[in-house]
Amino acid sequence: MTEPVLRIQNLSISYTVGAGTFQAVSDVTLDIYPGRVVGIVGETGCGKSTLAQAIPRLMPEPPGSIGAGRIMFRGTDLVKVPKSKMPMVRGTGIGMIFQEPLNSLNPAYRVFDQIVESIQIRHFRDLGLVKSFQGGDKPFDYSKRPTTSVGSALTKGIVPDGAAEQAVKERIRTKSDYRKEVLDYLRLVRINDPETIIDLYPHELSGGMRQRIMIAMALSEKPSLLIADEPTSALDVTIQAQVLTLMKDLIDEVDASILFISHDLGVIAETADEIGVMYAGRIIEYGPVDEVFRSPRHPYTKMLLAAAPRIYKADGSLRSIPGNVPNLSRPPPGCRFHPRCPIAKPICKVDPPPLAPVPPSDPALAPDAHKSACYFPEEVPGLP
């Protein structure tokens, strides 16, 4: 079997706030294979965004800290990579689309300047001149902006001394060359009139247009892993639909594995190949998206699907899950869902159930394709 692009093993992340410690992510294990889209779904505060930000080490450290586990990317444990060298990983292997594009784009620079930065980094990577994040001693210098020419101050932060001159000899890139490539990426994300948009500032664009710019920036690096952290939640419903349609089209066009974070079950159903359901910092169910939606094997997943709004009034009143999300500074013992679970038994209050394979409803699936962290998965189909 092909090796996964990303392998997360027993990852735990906590935040220290005041005198308290919150276990935001607990013992998460996850594999993402080449060309696959893995969706992570869960309610607000379940730890899905913390998980997404921990992979490229973008979470604040402190107050956040990785207590245990590994994040294996291209054979290297990113947990052990010094933070000063992480920009070399982000710029050459992992791309990210954030939830709020206005907070992610630099208001002082035009669209061209922001996208060309990613293209320059990728250009040096393709020439084999980018330092390995396992070596080198120069951190990325974010105080320098691109000068739209090979050998700029920006790229010198990640390229060995003398490499810029070598690049000039091997492949000369002018401002005109970069401008043509930026325009190509603007067209890729379906932006009308890219010749005008390329010279605008972020505040001159709509929310949907800014999100398309963020997607173009991420794609221009040609990453092997793309992380989309709720890319549509800050947009209105009409623009959400447009961006989702764009994401679905791009998934078929770009050669990248994608981790798609969302609290919207419909979004995950439309975009993902596999789905992981998170509750109180843990993945409590995982499997092919059609299998999990058709035959959930954890009470929380079953009740979450039942609580999704229906289109027609005849479908009945809106359901809810009784109880409250646990306080992660003092999580309940055993299964963290047991205070709200209708099939909880004494063992559920003592030992946390492992994420273990359950028999899939589709005989064509592998025996271990569908997993649930429940001691009694066979009782879940009988829940209302």
Kinemage of the C-alpha trace (Angstrom):
@kinemage 1
@onewidth
@group {chain A} dominant
@subgroup {mainchain}
@vectorlist {calphas} color= white
{ca met a 1} P 0.000 0.000 0.000
{ca thr a 2} L 1.135 3.551 -0.733
{ca glu a 3} L 2.637 5.323 2.255
{ca pro a 4} L 0.471 8.102 3.730
{ca val a 5} L 1.399 11.718 3.024
{ca leu a 6} L 0.647 12.497 6.669
{ca arg a 7} L 0.549 10.122 9.618
{ca ile a 8} L -0.604 11.406 13.007
{ca gln a 9} L 0.012 9.000 15.880
{ca asn a 10} L -1.416 9.333 19.407
{ca leu a 11} L -1.315 13.129 19.289
{ca ser a 12} L -2.300 15.066 22.424
{ca ile a 13} L -2.399 18.879 22.667
{ca ser a 14} L -3.161 21.023 25.694
{ca tyr a 15} L -3.544 24.736 26.448
{ca thr a 16} L -2.578 26.359 29.719
{ca val a 17} L -4.846 29.321 30.463
{ca gly a 18} L -4.440 30.967 33.841
{ca ala a 19} L -4.230 28.237 36.443
{ca gly a 20} L -6.077 25.678 34.316
{ca thr a 21} L -4.999 23.218 31.630
{ca phe a 22} L -7.340 22.226 28.802
{ca gln a 23} L -6.799 19.005 26.886
{ca ala a 24} L -7.862 20.232 23.432
{ca val a 25} L -6.793 17.085 21.530
{ca ser a 26} L -6.422 13.655 23.103
{ca asp a 27} L -4.745 10.594 21.597
{ca val a 28} L -5.662 11.301 17.956
{ca thr a 29} L -4.418 8.911 15.272
{ca leu a 30} L -5.037 9.697 11.607
{ca asp a 31} L -3.583 8.804 8.191
{ca ile a 32} L -4.008 10.824 4.987
{ca tyr a 33} L -3.069 9.035 1.769
{ca pro a 34} L -2.063 10.610 -1.567
{ca gly a 35} L -4.953 12.078 -3.529
{ca arg a 36} L -7.494 11.587 -0.723
{ca val a 37} L -9.733 14.131 0.987
{ca val a 38} L -10.182 13.512 4.714
{ca gly a 39} L -12.906 15.494 6.462
{ca ile a 40} L -12.920 16.256 10.183
{ca val a 41} L -16.312 17.236 11.566
{ca gly a 42} L -17.499 18.189 15.028
{ca glu a 43} L -19.181 20.923 17.013
{ca thr a 44} L -17.440 24.118 18.076
{ca gly a 45} L -14.717 23.502 20.664
{ca cys a 46} L -14.164 19.823 19.860
{ca gly a 47} L -10.514 20.394 18.870
{ca lys a 48} L -10.667 20.128 15.081
{ca ser a 49} L -9.088 23.541 14.372
{ca thr a 50} L -6.408 22.914 17.009
{ca leu a 51} L -5.584 19.674 15.212
{ca ala a 52} L -5.382 21.491 11.849
{ca gln a 53} L -3.121 24.235 13.208
{ca ala a 54} L -0.866 21.780 15.036
{ca ile a 55} L 0.137 19.959 11.835
{ca pro a 56} L 2.093 22.928 10.357
{ca arg a 57} L 2.846 24.114 13.924
{ca leu a 58} L 0.795 27.313 13.623
{ca met a 59} L -0.854 27.095 17.035
{ca pro a 60} L 0.561 29.490 19.648
{ca glu a 61} L 3.261 27.789 21.723
{ca pro a 62} L 2.738 28.725 24.572
{ca pro a 63} L -0.043 28.607 25.733
{ca gly a 64} L -0.468 25.540 23.525
{ca ser a 65} L 1.837 22.552 23.756
{ca ile a 66} L 2.090 19.101 22.209
{ca gly a 67} L 2.206 16.709 25.117
{ca ala a 68} L 2.590 13.423 23.252
{ca gly a 69} L 2.449 11.824 19.838
{ca arg a 70} L 3.990 12.258 16.412
{ca ile a 71} L 3.118 14.165 13.218
{ca met a 72} L 4.944 12.319 10.454
{ca phe a 73} L 5.215 14.250 7.173
{ca arg a 74} L 7.456 12.878 4.423
{ca gly a 75} L 9.190 10.675 6.965
{ca thr a 76} L 9.992 13.510 9.383
{ca asp a 77} L 8.361 14.062 12.755
{ca leu a 78} L 7.239 17.702 12.648
{ca val a 79} L 6.898 17.742 16.444
{ca lys a 80} L 10.691 17.572 16.662
{ca val a 81} L 11.407 20.199 13.995
{ca pro a 82} L 12.423 23.571 15.546
{ca lys a 83} L 9.780 26.223 14.971
{ca ser a 84} L 12.360 28.458 13.282
{ca lys a 85} L 12.617 25.885 10.468
{ca met a 86} L 8.902 25.160 10.097
{ca pro a 87} L 8.384 27.867 7.404
{ca met a 88} L 10.511 25.710 5.116
{ca val a 89} L 7.944 22.930 5.593
{ca arg a 90} L 4.937 25.205 5.151
{ca gly a 91} L 6.402 26.842 2.092
{ca thr a 92} L 7.422 23.671 0.311
{ca gly a 93} L 5.050 20.914 1.377
{ca ile a 94} L 2.030 22.013 3.416
{ca gly a 95} L -0.447 24.676 2.319
{ca met a 96} L -3.286 26.086 4.402
{ca ile a 97} L -6.571 27.875 3.699
{ca phe a 98} L -7.789 29.742 6.758
{ca gln a 99} L -11.283 30.443 8.019
{ca glu a 100} L -11.160 34.253 7.805
{ca pro a 101} L -9.280 35.492 4.709
{ca leu a 102} L -9.313 39.160 5.749
{ca asn a 103} L -7.213 38.285 8.813
{ca ser a 104} L -4.856 36.109 6.747
{ca leu a 105} L -4.018 38.510 3.924
{ca asn a 106} L -1.622 41.401 4.464
{ca pro a 107} L -3.643 44.628 4.053
{ca ala a 108} L -0.570 46.598 2.927
{ca tyr a 109} L 0.222 44.550 -0.176
{ca arg a 110} L -1.550 43.943 -3.449
{ca val a 111} L -2.847 40.556 -4.608
{ca phe a 112} L 0.140 40.101 -6.925
{ca asp a 113} L 2.721 40.633 -4.163
{ca gln a 114} L 1.035 38.097 -1.894
{ca ile a 115} L 0.653 35.293 -4.423
{ca val a 116} L 4.087 35.766 -6.003
{ca glu a 117} L 5.685 35.045 -2.619
{ca ser a 118} L 4.359 31.483 -2.745
{ca ile a 119} L 5.393 31.076 -6.375
{ca gln a 120} L 8.964 32.193 -5.636
{ca ile a 121} L 9.328 29.658 -2.836
{ca arg a 122} L 7.980 26.888 -5.040
{ca his a 123} L 10.274 27.963 -7.884
{ca phe a 124} L 13.340 27.450 -5.710
{ca arg a 125} L 11.961 24.148 -4.449
{ca asp a 126} L 11.553 22.917 -8.029
{ca leu a 127} L 15.176 23.846 -8.730
{ca gly a 128} L 16.246 21.790 -5.709
{ca leu a 129} L 17.671 24.855 -3.995
{ca val a 130} L 15.454 25.096 -0.926
{ca lys a 131} L 17.212 24.037 2.261
{ca ser a 132} L 15.957 20.885 3.872
{ca phe a 133} L 14.039 21.574 7.063
{ca gln a 134} L 16.275 18.942 8.646
{ca gly a 135} L 19.290 21.198 8.173
{ca gly a 136} L 20.307 24.798 7.641
{ca asp a 137} L 20.413 27.558 10.193
{ca lys a 138} L 18.573 30.502 8.618
{ca pro a 139} L 14.992 31.089 9.775
{ca phe a 140} L 12.498 32.515 7.315
{ca asp a 141} L 12.646 36.322 7.363
{ca tyr a 142} L 9.061 37.561 7.259
{ca ser a 143} L 10.163 41.198 7.481
{ca lys a 144} L 11.295 41.128 3.835
{ca arg a 145} L 8.806 41.254 0.988
{ca pro a 146} L 9.284 39.784 -2.504
{ca thr a 147} L 10.959 41.979 -5.097
{ca thr a 148} L 9.462 39.857 -7.903
{ca ser a 149} L 12.883 38.721 -9.062
{ca val a 150} L 14.920 35.598 -8.450
{ca gly a 151} L 17.313 36.135 -5.586
{ca ser a 152} L 14.988 38.441 -3.632
{ca ala a 153} L 15.483 39.086 0.065
{ca leu a 154} L 12.515 36.821 0.817
{ca thr a 155} L 13.852 33.732 -0.886
{ca lys a 156} L 17.370 34.203 0.459
{ca gly a 157} L 16.005 33.228 3.854
{ca ile a 158} L 15.393 29.644 2.735
{ca val a 159} L 17.961 29.200 -0.019
{ca pro a 160} L 21.670 28.423 0.524
{ca asp a 161} L 24.161 31.213 -0.102
{ca gly a 162} L 24.986 31.548 -3.780
{ca ala a 163} L 21.932 29.587 -4.897
{ca ala a 164} L 20.135 32.704 -6.108
{ca glu a 165} L 22.902 33.390 -8.590
{ca gln a 166} L 22.754 29.764 -9.734
{ca ala a 167} L 19.014 30.054 -10.247
{ca val a 168} L 19.461 33.145 -12.370
{ca lys a 169} L 21.784 31.189 -14.664
{ca glu a 170} L 19.483 28.157 -14.852
{ca arg a 171} L 16.136 29.870 -15.227
{ca ile a 172} L 15.711 33.632 -15.361
{ca arg a 173} L 12.339 34.777 -14.038
{ca thr a 174} L 11.261 38.335 -14.671
{ca lys a 175} L 8.404 40.303 -13.175
{ca ser a 176} L 6.470 39.679 -16.380
{ca asp a 177} L 6.967 35.905 -15.979
{ca tyr a 178} L 5.684 35.991 -12.428
{ca arg a 179} L 2.720 38.173 -13.402
{ca lys a 180} L 1.644 35.682 -16.065
{ca glu a 181} L 1.818 32.844 -13.548
{ca val a 182} L -0.158 34.745 -10.905
{ca leu a 183} L -2.832 35.449 -13.531
{ca asp a 184} L -2.963 31.717 -14.326
{ca tyr a 185} L -3.701 30.909 -10.686
{ca leu a 186} L -6.354 33.622 -10.475
{ca arg a 187} L -8.038 32.058 -13.493
{ca leu a 188} L -7.702 28.611 -11.897
{ca val a 189} L -9.844 29.737 -8.949
{ca arg a 190} L -12.450 31.137 -11.363
{ca ile a 191} L -11.805 34.853 -10.767
{ca asn a 192} L -13.322 37.078 -13.416
{ca asp a 193} L -11.193 39.926 -14.785
{ca pro a 194} L -7.945 38.747 -13.121
{ca glu a 195} L -6.014 41.538 -14.883
{ca thr a 196} L -7.811 44.029 -12.632
{ca ile a 197} L -7.949 41.949 -9.442
{ca ile a 198} L -4.197 41.285 -9.480
{ca asp a 199} L -3.422 44.947 -8.644
{ca leu a 200} L -6.028 45.401 -5.885
{ca tyr a 201} L -5.601 45.381 -2.097
{ca pro a 202} L -7.509 42.887 0.118
{ca his a 203} L -9.906 45.544 1.458
{ca glu a 204} L -11.049 46.235 -2.112
{ca leu a 205} L -12.324 42.675 -2.527
{ca ser a 206} L -15.445 40.880 -1.319
{ca gly a 207} L -15.272 38.043 1.228
{ca gly a 208} L -15.728 35.372 -1.429
{ca met a 209} L -13.068 36.972 -3.644
{ca arg a 210} L -10.591 37.133 -0.735
{ca gln a 211} L -11.162 33.450 -0.023
{ca arg a 212} L -10.444 32.650 -3.669
{ca ile a 213} L -7.189 34.607 -3.360
{ca met a 214} L -6.278 32.503 -0.294
{ca ile a 215} L -7.012 29.322 -2.263
{ca ala a 216} L -4.864 30.580 -5.162
{ca met a 217} L -1.991 31.304 -2.747
{ca ala a 218} L -2.198 27.816 -1.280
{ca leu a 219} L -2.360 26.118 -4.678
{ca ser a 220} L 0.495 28.175 -6.143
{ca glu a 221} L 2.937 26.397 -3.829
{ca lys a 222} L 1.739 23.064 -5.273
{ca pro a 223} L 1.782 21.449 -1.813
{ca ser a 224} L 1.517 17.722 -1.248
{ca leu a 225} L -0.857 18.413 1.677
{ca leu a 226} L -3.508 21.139 1.713
{ca ile a 227} L -5.310 21.956 4.973
{ca ala a 228} L -8.635 23.786 4.664
{ca asp a 229} L -9.779 25.022 8.082
{ca glu a 230} L -13.501 25.832 7.708
{ca pro a 231} L -12.890 27.798 4.488
{ca thr a 232} L -16.574 28.692 4.010
{ca ser a 233} L -17.855 29.389 7.522
{ca ala a 234} L -17.147 33.160 7.375
{ca leu a 235} L -19.082 33.570 4.104
{ca asp a 236} L -22.780 34.041 3.444
{ca val a 237} L -24.782 31.103 2.110
{ca thr a 238} L -24.659 32.074 -1.577
{ca ile a 239} L -20.893 32.636 -1.580
{ca gln a 240} L -20.423 29.452 0.459
{ca ala a 241} L -22.018 27.478 -2.342
{ca gln a 242} L -19.764 29.107 -4.936
{ca val a 243} L -16.574 28.445 -2.952
{ca leu a 244} L -17.619 24.849 -2.224
{ca thr a 245} L -18.279 24.235 -5.902
{ca leu a 246} L -14.843 25.673 -6.626
{ca met a 247} L -13.207 23.437 -3.977
{ca lys a 248} L -14.898 20.343 -5.413
{ca asp a 249} L -13.685 21.208 -8.917
{ca leu a 250} L -10.143 21.905 -7.704
{ca ile a 251} L -9.965 18.636 -5.768
{ca asp a 252} L -10.214 16.848 -9.114
{ca glu a 253} L -7.692 19.188 -10.775
{ca val a 254} L -4.829 19.485 -8.274
{ca asp a 255} L -2.491 16.707 -7.201
{ca ala a 256} L -2.695 17.119 -3.430
{ca ser a 257} L -4.060 15.382 -0.377
{ca ile a 258} L -6.548 17.508 1.552
{ca leu a 259} L -7.544 17.731 5.214
{ca phe a 260} L -10.922 19.497 5.232
{ca ile a 261} L -12.104 20.849 8.598
{ca ser a 262} L -15.777 21.761 9.040
{ca his a 263} L -18.675 21.760 11.483
{ca asp a 264} L -21.095 21.320 8.563
{ca leu a 265} L -22.052 17.711 7.837
{ca gly a 266} L -23.339 18.641 4.383
{ca val a 267} L -20.005 20.189 3.397
{ca ile a 268} L -18.089 17.083 4.465
{ca ala a 269} L -20.570 14.801 2.680
{ca glu a 270} L -19.990 16.735 -0.549
{ca thr a 271} L -16.194 16.967 -0.447
{ca ala a 272} L -14.568 14.185 1.594
{ca asp a 273} L -13.578 10.588 0.847
{ca glu a 274} L -13.140 9.665 4.528
{ca ile a 275} L -14.584 11.345 7.602
{ca gly a 276} L -13.395 11.595 11.189
{ca val a 277} L -15.967 12.644 13.783
{ca met a 278} L -14.467 14.501 16.760
{ca tyr a 279} L -15.999 14.920 20.196
{ca ala a 280} L -14.305 16.604 23.174
{ca gly a 281} L -10.834 16.341 21.653
{ca arg a 282} L -11.045 12.742 20.438
{ca ile a 283} L -11.892 11.071 17.134
{ca ile a 284} L -14.788 8.847 18.084
{ca glu a 285} L -15.631 7.470 14.613
{ca tyr a 286} L -13.729 7.192 11.351
{ca gly a 287} L -14.404 5.659 7.961
{ca pro a 288} L -15.482 6.197 4.340
{ca val a 289} L -17.895 9.109 4.244
{ca asp a 290} L -20.740 7.140 2.622
{ca glu a 291} L -20.362 4.306 5.121
{ca val a 292} L -20.344 6.570 8.187
{ca phe a 293} L -23.361 8.574 7.005
{ca arg a 294} L -25.299 5.463 5.993
{ca ser a 295} L -24.417 3.297 8.983
{ca pro a 296} L -22.992 5.269 11.955
{ca arg a 297} L -21.543 3.119 14.723
{ca his a 298} L -21.135 5.656 17.522
{ca pro a 299} L -24.067 7.175 19.475
{ca tyr a 300} L -22.730 10.703 19.040
{ca thr a 301} L -22.469 10.355 15.255
{ca lys a 302} L -25.962 8.865 15.087
{ca met a 303} L -27.452 11.658 17.189
{ca leu a 304} L -25.471 14.346 15.354
{ca leu a 305} L -26.858 13.178 12.014
{ca ala a 306} L -30.369 13.045 13.472
{ca ala a 307} L -29.977 16.648 14.711
{ca ala a 308} L -29.168 18.003 11.243
{ca pro a 309} L -31.867 20.419 9.996
{ca arg a 310} L -34.372 18.964 7.536
{ca ile a 311} L -35.729 20.739 4.491
{ca tyr a 312} L -39.377 19.759 4.871
{ca lys a 313} L -41.712 20.427 7.789
{ca ala a 314} L -43.076 16.884 7.475
{ca asp a 315} L -39.700 15.596 8.634
{ca gly a 316} L -40.637 16.623 12.167
{ca ser a 317} L -39.288 19.063 14.696
{ca leu a 318} L -35.590 19.834 15.027
{ca arg a 319} L -33.858 17.325 17.281
{ca ser a 320} L -31.107 18.099 19.742
{ca ile a 321} L -28.544 16.139 21.734
{ca pro a 322} L -29.379 16.363 25.460
{ca gly a 323} L -26.787 17.624 27.912
{ca asn a 324} L -23.750 19.826 27.390
{ca val a 325} L -20.274 19.492 25.939
{ca pro a 326} L -17.856 18.546 28.760
{ca asn a 327} L -15.397 21.006 30.245
{ca leu a 328} L -12.032 19.917 28.815
{ca ser a 329} L -10.194 21.127 31.905
{ca arg a 330} L -12.133 18.463 33.848
{ca pro a 331} L -13.314 15.887 31.284
{ca pro a 332} L -15.484 13.026 32.509
{ca pro a 333} L -13.722 9.685 33.075
{ca gly a 334} L -14.113 6.892 30.591
{ca cys a 335} L -15.943 7.724 27.396
{ca arg a 336} L -16.349 11.496 27.273
{ca phe a 337} L -19.797 11.149 25.692
{ca his a 338} L -21.205 8.865 28.379
{ca pro a 339} L -23.051 11.624 30.367
{ca arg a 340} L -25.143 12.305 27.238
{ca cys a 341} L -25.294 8.784 25.811
{ca pro a 342} L -28.596 6.827 25.882
{ca ile a 343} L -26.838 3.423 25.758
{ca ala a 344} L -24.070 4.111 28.308
{ca lys a 345} L -23.229 1.274 30.691
{ca pro a 346} L -20.977 1.123 33.788
{ca ile a 347} L -17.831 0.303 31.792
{ca cys a 348} L -18.305 3.501 29.747
{ca lys a 349} L -17.793 5.554 32.910
{ca val a 350} L -14.475 3.914 33.772
{ca asp a 351} L -12.294 3.198 30.734
{ca pro a 352} L -12.192 5.219 27.475
{ca pro a 353} L -13.034 2.874 24.590
{ca pro a 354} L -10.362 2.520 21.874
{ca leu a 355} L -10.995 3.477 18.261
{ca ala a 356} L -11.445 -0.065 16.958
{ca pro a 357} L -12.699 -1.613 13.689
{ca val a 358} L -16.399 -2.439 13.379
{ca pro a 359} L -17.960 -4.662 10.669
{ca pro a 360} L -18.752 -2.400 7.701
{ca ser a 361} L -22.229 -2.506 6.173
{ca asp a 362} L -20.661 -2.555 2.698
{ca pro a 363} L -18.989 -5.949 2.113
{ca ala a 364} L -16.732 -4.369 -0.508
{ca leu a 365} L -14.928 -2.348 2.180
{ca ala a 366} L -11.864 -3.582 4.045
{ca pro a 367} L -12.631 -5.092 7.474
{ca asp a 368} L -10.831 -2.243 9.251
{ca ala a 369} L -12.171 0.603 7.063
{ca his a 370} L -14.825 1.674 9.570
{ca lys a 371} L -13.783 2.371 13.180
{ca ser a 372} L -15.705 3.425 16.277
{ca ala a 373} L -14.703 4.336 19.820
{ca cys a 374} L -17.723 2.675 21.424
{ca tyr a 375} L -18.034 -0.492 23.497
{ca phe a 376} L -21.491 -1.221 22.070
{ca pro a 377} L -21.508 -0.233 18.372
{ca glu a 378} L -24.044 -2.947 17.564
{ca glu a 379} L -26.670 -1.082 19.619
{ca val a 380} L -26.256 2.214 17.758
{ca pro a 381} L -28.529 1.397 14.768
{ca gly a 382} L -31.450 0.995 17.160
{ca leu a 383} L -31.214 4.567 18.428
{ca pro a 384} L -34.027 6.893 17.264
